[in-house]
Protein backbone atom coordinates (compact mmCIF):
# COMPACT_ATOMS: atom_id res chain seq x y z
CA UNK A 1 0.00 0.00 0.00
CA UNK A 2 2.74 2.46 0.97
CA UNK A 3 4.63 1.69 -2.25
CA UNK A 4 1.53 2.32 -4.38
CA UNK A 5 0.87 5.64 -2.64
CA UNK A 6 4.50 6.72 -3.07
CA UNK A 7 4.53 5.63 -6.73
CA UNK A 8 1.50 7.84 -7.40
CA UNK A 9 2.84 10.68 -5.19
CA UNK A 10 -0.10 10.35 -2.80
CA UNK A 11 0.14 10.91 0.94
CA UNK A 12 -0.82 8.13 3.33
CA UNK A 13 -2.99 10.48 5.36
CA UNK A 14 -6.76 10.63 5.17
CA UNK A 15 -8.58 7.63 3.77
CA UNK A 16 -12.05 6.12 3.83
CA UNK A 17 -12.80 2.46 4.56
CA UNK A 18 -15.77 0.71 2.94
CA UNK A 19 -17.42 -2.70 2.91
CA UNK A 20 -18.82 -3.47 -0.55
CA UNK A 21 -21.32 -6.09 -1.64
CA UNK A 22 -22.59 -6.72 -5.18
CA UNK A 23 -26.11 -7.84 -6.11
CA UNK A 24 -27.53 -9.71 -9.09
CA UNK A 25 -30.45 -7.84 -10.67
CA UNK A 26 -32.96 -8.52 -13.42
CA UNK A 27 -31.63 -7.29 -16.75
CA UNK A 28 -33.60 -4.63 -18.67
CA UNK A 29 -35.35 -6.07 -21.71
CA UNK A 30 -34.90 -2.96 -23.90
CA UNK A 31 -31.15 -2.57 -23.33
CA UNK A 32 -28.41 -2.96 -25.95
CA UNK A 33 -27.21 -6.58 -26.30
CA UNK A 34 -23.66 -6.05 -25.02
CA UNK A 35 -24.70 -4.29 -21.82
CA UNK A 36 -25.30 -5.48 -18.27
CA UNK A 37 -26.91 -4.08 -15.14
CA UNK A 38 -25.30 -4.56 -11.72
CA UNK A 39 -26.11 -3.28 -8.26
CA UNK A 40 -23.78 -2.51 -5.39
CA UNK A 41 -24.17 -1.61 -1.73
CA UNK A 42 -21.32 0.29 -0.09
CA UNK A 43 -21.02 0.93 3.65
CA UNK A 44 -18.74 3.34 5.49
CA UNK A 45 -19.40 3.34 9.22
CA UNK A 46 -23.11 4.12 9.60
CA UNK A 47 -23.41 5.56 6.09
CA UNK A 48 -24.76 3.24 3.39
CA UNK A 49 -25.45 3.81 -0.29
CA UNK A 50 -27.00 1.72 -3.03
CA UNK A 51 -25.83 2.02 -6.65
CA UNK A 52 -27.44 0.71 -9.83
CA UNK A 53 -25.06 0.70 -12.80
CA UNK A 54 -25.66 -0.17 -16.39
CA UNK A 55 -22.48 -0.89 -18.43
CA UNK A 56 -21.78 -1.66 -22.06
CA UNK A 57 -18.92 -1.79 -24.55
CA UNK A 58 -20.42 0.91 -26.79
CA UNK A 59 -21.88 4.35 -26.10
CA UNK A 60 -25.55 4.15 -25.26
CA UNK A 61 -27.89 5.06 -28.12
CA UNK A 62 -30.01 8.15 -27.89
CA UNK A 63 -32.87 6.24 -29.53
CA UNK A 64 -36.34 6.02 -27.99
CA UNK A 65 -36.01 2.20 -27.77
CA UNK A 66 -33.67 2.61 -24.81
CA UNK A 67 -34.07 5.45 -22.36
CA UNK A 68 -32.05 5.57 -19.16
CA UNK A 69 -34.14 5.77 -16.04
CA UNK A 70 -32.79 5.38 -12.53
CA UNK A 71 -34.77 2.66 -10.74
CA UNK A 72 -33.74 3.59 -7.19
CA UNK A 73 -36.34 4.97 -4.80
CA UNK A 74 -35.89 8.38 -3.24
CA UNK A 75 -33.42 11.05 -4.28
CA UNK A 76 -30.54 9.63 -6.30
CA UNK A 77 -27.50 11.12 -8.01
CA UNK A 78 -27.10 9.98 -11.62
CA UNK A 79 -24.04 10.11 -13.85
CA UNK A 80 -22.67 8.90 -17.17
CA UNK A 81 -19.07 7.69 -17.36
CA UNK A 82 -16.49 6.18 -19.65
CA UNK A 83 -14.24 3.75 -17.78
CA UNK A 84 -10.88 3.13 -19.41
CA UNK A 85 -9.09 -0.03 -18.31
CA UNK A 86 -5.58 -1.29 -19.04
CA UNK A 87 -5.48 -5.07 -19.13
CA UNK A 88 -1.93 -5.44 -20.38
CA UNK A 89 -2.84 -5.25 -24.07
CA UNK A 90 -1.68 -2.61 -26.52
CA UNK A 91 -4.88 -0.59 -26.24
CA UNK A 92 -7.13 0.21 -23.30
CA UNK A 93 -10.67 -1.13 -23.08
CA UNK A 94 -13.53 1.32 -22.77
CA UNK A 95 -16.77 0.63 -20.91
CA UNK A 96 -19.64 3.10 -21.01
CA UNK A 97 -21.90 3.33 -18.00
CA UNK A 98 -24.95 5.06 -16.65
CA UNK A 99 -25.47 4.85 -12.91
CA UNK A 100 -27.34 6.28 -9.99
CA UNK A 101 -26.68 6.21 -6.26
CA UNK A 102 -29.08 6.69 -3.34
CA UNK A 103 -28.30 7.08 0.35
CA UNK A 104 -30.09 3.91 1.47
CA UNK A 105 -29.42 0.21 1.69
CA UNK A 106 -30.37 -1.99 -1.24
CA UNK A 107 -33.51 -3.34 0.47
CA UNK A 108 -34.94 0.17 0.76
CA UNK A 109 -33.56 1.71 -2.44
CA UNK A 110 -34.23 -0.96 -5.07
CA UNK A 111 -37.79 -1.81 -6.13
CA UNK A 112 -38.53 -5.53 -5.65
CA UNK A 113 -39.33 -5.89 -9.38
CA UNK A 114 -35.60 -5.64 -10.08
CA UNK A 115 -35.02 -8.84 -8.07
CA UNK A 116 -31.85 -7.66 -6.30
CA UNK A 117 -30.17 -10.64 -4.63
CA UNK A 118 -26.86 -10.41 -2.75
CA UNK A 119 -24.12 -12.41 -4.45
CA UNK A 120 -22.91 -13.72 -1.10
CA UNK A 121 -19.49 -12.14 -0.81
CA UNK A 122 -18.22 -8.84 0.50
CA UNK A 123 -15.01 -6.95 -0.11
CA UNK A 124 -13.19 -4.35 1.92
CA UNK A 125 -11.98 -1.25 0.17
CA UNK A 126 -9.72 1.58 1.37
CA UNK A 127 -9.84 4.80 -0.69
CA UNK A 128 -7.23 7.55 -0.84
CA UNK A 129 -7.97 10.71 -2.86
CA UNK A 130 -5.62 13.58 -3.52
CA UNK A 131 -5.03 16.03 -6.33
CA UNK A 132 -7.64 14.48 -8.62
CA UNK A 133 -6.23 10.94 -8.25
CA UNK A 134 -8.19 8.25 -6.43
CA UNK A 135 -6.51 5.02 -5.34
CA UNK A 136 -8.70 2.19 -4.09
CA UNK A 137 -7.14 -0.85 -2.47
CA UNK A 138 -9.59 -3.75 -2.60
CA UNK A 139 -9.30 -6.75 -0.31
CA UNK A 140 -11.44 -9.41 -1.94
CA UNK A 141 -13.14 -12.22 -0.07
CA UNK A 142 -10.73 -14.76 -1.59
CA UNK A 143 -7.79 -12.89 0.00
CA UNK A 144 -6.51 -11.20 -3.17
CA UNK A 145 -5.64 -7.51 -3.05
CA UNK A 146 -6.45 -5.37 -6.10
CA UNK A 147 -5.62 -1.73 -6.88
CA UNK A 148 -7.98 0.53 -8.78
CA UNK A 149 -6.72 3.97 -9.77
CA UNK A 150 -8.94 6.58 -11.34
CA UNK A 151 -8.61 10.16 -12.50
CA UNK A 152 -11.46 12.40 -13.57
CA UNK A 153 -11.01 13.49 -17.14
CA UNK A 154 -12.40 13.50 -20.64
CA UNK A 155 -12.31 10.66 -23.17
CA UNK A 156 -9.66 12.43 -25.27
CA UNK A 157 -6.25 11.42 -26.61
CA UNK A 158 -4.61 14.10 -24.44
CA UNK A 159 -6.18 12.89 -21.17
CA UNK A 160 -5.38 9.29 -22.12
CA UNK A 161 -1.68 10.11 -22.61
CA UNK A 162 -1.66 12.01 -19.30
CA UNK A 163 -3.17 8.99 -17.52
CA UNK A 164 -0.65 6.64 -19.14
CA UNK A 165 2.25 8.89 -18.12
CA UNK A 166 1.05 9.82 -14.62
CA UNK A 167 -0.57 6.52 -13.52
CA UNK A 168 -0.04 3.50 -15.78
CA UNK A 169 3.68 3.93 -16.51
CA UNK A 170 4.83 4.38 -12.89
CA UNK A 171 2.71 1.43 -11.69
CA UNK A 172 3.99 -0.87 -14.45
CA UNK A 173 7.55 0.20 -13.66
CA UNK A 174 6.97 -0.90 -10.03
CA UNK A 175 5.83 -4.35 -11.16
CA UNK A 176 2.08 -3.91 -10.81
CA UNK A 177 0.34 -6.32 -13.18
CA UNK A 178 -2.87 -5.28 -14.97
CA UNK A 179 -5.83 -7.64 -14.56
CA UNK A 180 -8.21 -8.73 -17.27
CA UNK A 181 -11.32 -8.63 -15.06
CA UNK A 182 -13.04 -5.45 -13.92
CA UNK A 183 -13.37 -4.51 -10.27
CA UNK A 184 -17.07 -5.38 -10.47
CA UNK A 185 -16.32 -8.85 -11.83
CA UNK A 186 -13.65 -9.48 -9.21
CA UNK A 187 -15.75 -8.17 -6.31
CA UNK A 188 -18.85 -10.08 -7.32
CA UNK A 189 -17.33 -13.51 -7.89
CA UNK A 190 -17.26 -15.54 -4.68
C-alpha positions as CSV (number, residue, x, y, z in Angstrom):
1,X,0.0,0.0,0.0
2,X,2.7,2.5,1.0
3,X,4.6,1.7,-2.2
4,X,1.5,2.3,-4.4
5,X,0.9,5.6,-2.6
6,X,4.5,6.7,-3.1
7,X,4.5,5.6,-6.7
8,X,1.5,7.8,-7.4
9,X,2.8,10.7,-5.2
10,X,-0.1,10.3,-2.8
11,X,0.1,10.9,0.9
12,X,-0.8,8.1,3.3
13,X,-3.0,10.5,5.4
14,X,-6.8,10.6,5.2
15,X,-8.6,7.6,3.8
16,X,-12.1,6.1,3.8
17,X,-12.8,2.5,4.6
18,X,-15.8,0.7,2.9
19,X,-17.4,-2.7,2.9
20,X,-18.8,-3.5,-0.6
21,X,-21.3,-6.1,-1.6
22,X,-22.6,-6.7,-5.2
23,X,-26.1,-7.8,-6.1
24,X,-27.5,-9.7,-9.1
25,X,-30.4,-7.8,-10.7
26,X,-33.0,-8.5,-13.4
27,X,-31.6,-7.3,-16.7
28,X,-33.6,-4.6,-18.7
29,X,-35.3,-6.1,-21.7
30,X,-34.9,-3.0,-23.9
31,X,-31.1,-2.6,-23.3
32,X,-28.4,-3.0,-26.0
33,X,-27.2,-6.6,-26.3
34,X,-23.7,-6.1,-25.0
35,X,-24.7,-4.3,-21.8
36,X,-25.3,-5.5,-18.3
37,X,-26.9,-4.1,-15.1
38,X,-25.3,-4.6,-11.7
39,X,-26.1,-3.3,-8.3
40,X,-23.8,-2.5,-5.4
41,X,-24.2,-1.6,-1.7
42,X,-21.3,0.3,-0.1
43,X,-21.0,0.9,3.7
44,X,-18.7,3.3,5.5
45,X,-19.4,3.3,9.2
46,X,-23.1,4.1,9.6
47,X,-23.4,5.6,6.1
48,X,-24.8,3.2,3.4
49,X,-25.5,3.8,-0.3
50,X,-27.0,1.7,-3.0
51,X,-25.8,2.0,-6.7
52,X,-27.4,0.7,-9.8
53,X,-25.1,0.7,-12.8
54,X,-25.7,-0.2,-16.4
55,X,-22.5,-0.9,-18.4
56,X,-21.8,-1.7,-22.1
57,X,-18.9,-1.8,-24.6
58,X,-20.4,0.9,-26.8
59,X,-21.9,4.3,-26.1
60,X,-25.5,4.2,-25.3
61,X,-27.9,5.1,-28.1
62,X,-30.0,8.2,-27.9
63,X,-32.9,6.2,-29.5
64,X,-36.3,6.0,-28.0
65,X,-36.0,2.2,-27.8
66,X,-33.7,2.6,-24.8
67,X,-34.1,5.4,-22.4
68,X,-32.0,5.6,-19.2
69,X,-34.1,5.8,-16.0
70,X,-32.8,5.4,-12.5
71,X,-34.8,2.7,-10.7
72,X,-33.7,3.6,-7.2
73,X,-36.3,5.0,-4.8
74,X,-35.9,8.4,-3.2
75,X,-33.4,11.0,-4.3
76,X,-30.5,9.6,-6.3
77,X,-27.5,11.1,-8.0
78,X,-27.1,10.0,-11.6
79,X,-24.0,10.1,-13.9
80,X,-22.7,8.9,-17.2
81,X,-19.1,7.7,-17.4
82,X,-16.5,6.2,-19.6
83,X,-14.2,3.7,-17.8
84,X,-10.9,3.1,-19.4
85,X,-9.1,0.0,-18.3
86,X,-5.6,-1.3,-19.0
87,X,-5.5,-5.1,-19.1
88,X,-1.9,-5.4,-20.4
89,X,-2.8,-5.2,-24.1
90,X,-1.7,-2.6,-26.5
91,X,-4.9,-0.6,-26.2
92,X,-7.1,0.2,-23.3
93,X,-10.7,-1.1,-23.1
94,X,-13.5,1.3,-22.8
95,X,-16.8,0.6,-20.9
96,X,-19.6,3.1,-21.0
97,X,-21.9,3.3,-18.0
98,X,-24.9,5.1,-16.7
99,X,-25.5,4.9,-12.9
100,X,-27.3,6.3,-10.0
101,X,-26.7,6.2,-6.3
102,X,-29.1,6.7,-3.3
103,X,-28.3,7.1,0.4
104,X,-30.1,3.9,1.5
105,X,-29.4,0.2,1.7
106,X,-30.4,-2.0,-1.2
107,X,-33.5,-3.3,0.5
108,X,-34.9,0.2,0.8
109,X,-33.6,1.7,-2.4
110,X,-34.2,-1.0,-5.1
111,X,-37.8,-1.8,-6.1
112,X,-38.5,-5.5,-5.7
113,X,-39.3,-5.9,-9.4
114,X,-35.6,-5.6,-10.1
115,X,-35.0,-8.8,-8.1
116,X,-31.8,-7.7,-6.3
117,X,-30.2,-10.6,-4.6
118,X,-26.9,-10.4,-2.8
119,X,-24.1,-12.4,-4.4
120,X,-22.9,-13.7,-1.1
121,X,-19.5,-12.1,-0.8
122,X,-18.2,-8.8,0.5
123,X,-15.0,-6.9,-0.1
124,X,-13.2,-4.4,1.9
125,X,-12.0,-1.2,0.2
126,X,-9.7,1.6,1.4
127,X,-9.8,4.8,-0.7
128,X,-7.2,7.5,-0.8
129,X,-8.0,10.7,-2.9
130,X,-5.6,13.6,-3.5
131,X,-5.0,16.0,-6.3
132,X,-7.6,14.5,-8.6
133,X,-6.2,10.9,-8.3
134,X,-8.2,8.2,-6.4
135,X,-6.5,5.0,-5.3
136,X,-8.7,2.2,-4.1
137,X,-7.1,-0.8,-2.5
138,X,-9.6,-3.7,-2.6
139,X,-9.3,-6.7,-0.3
140,X,-11.4,-9.4,-1.9
141,X,-13.1,-12.2,-0.1
142,X,-10.7,-14.8,-1.6
143,X,-7.8,-12.9,0.0
144,X,-6.5,-11.2,-3.2
145,X,-5.6,-7.5,-3.1
146,X,-6.4,-5.4,-6.1
147,X,-5.6,-1.7,-6.9
148,X,-8.0,0.5,-8.8
149,X,-6.7,4.0,-9.8
150,X,-8.9,6.6,-11.3
151,X,-8.6,10.2,-12.5
152,X,-11.5,12.4,-13.6
153,X,-11.0,13.5,-17.1
154,X,-12.4,13.5,-20.6
155,X,-12.3,10.7,-23.2
156,X,-9.7,12.4,-25.3
157,X,-6.2,11.4,-26.6
158,X,-4.6,14.1,-24.4
159,X,-6.2,12.9,-21.2
160,X,-5.4,9.3,-22.1
161,X,-1.7,10.1,-22.6
162,X,-1.7,12.0,-19.3
163,X,-3.2,9.0,-17.5
164,X,-0.7,6.6,-19.1
165,X,2.2,8.9,-18.1
166,X,1.0,9.8,-14.6
167,X,-0.6,6.5,-13.5
168,X,0.0,3.5,-15.8
169,X,3.7,3.9,-16.5
170,X,4.8,4.4,-12.9
171,X,2.7,1.4,-11.7
172,X,4.0,-0.9,-14.5
173,X,7.6,0.2,-13.7
174,X,7.0,-0.9,-10.0
175,X,5.8,-4.4,-11.2
176,X,2.1,-3.9,-10.8
177,X,0.3,-6.3,-13.2
178,X,-2.9,-5.3,-15.0
179,X,-5.8,-7.6,-14.6
180,X,-8.2,-8.7,-17.3
181,X,-11.3,-8.6,-15.1
182,X,-13.0,-5.5,-13.9
183,X,-13.4,-4.5,-10.3
184,X,-17.1,-5.4,-10.5
185,X,-16.3,-8.9,-11.8
186,X,-13.6,-9.5,-9.2
187,X,-15.8,-8.2,-6.3
188,X,-18.9,-10.1,-7.3
189,X,-17.3,-13.5,-7.9
190,X,-17.3,-15.5,-4.7
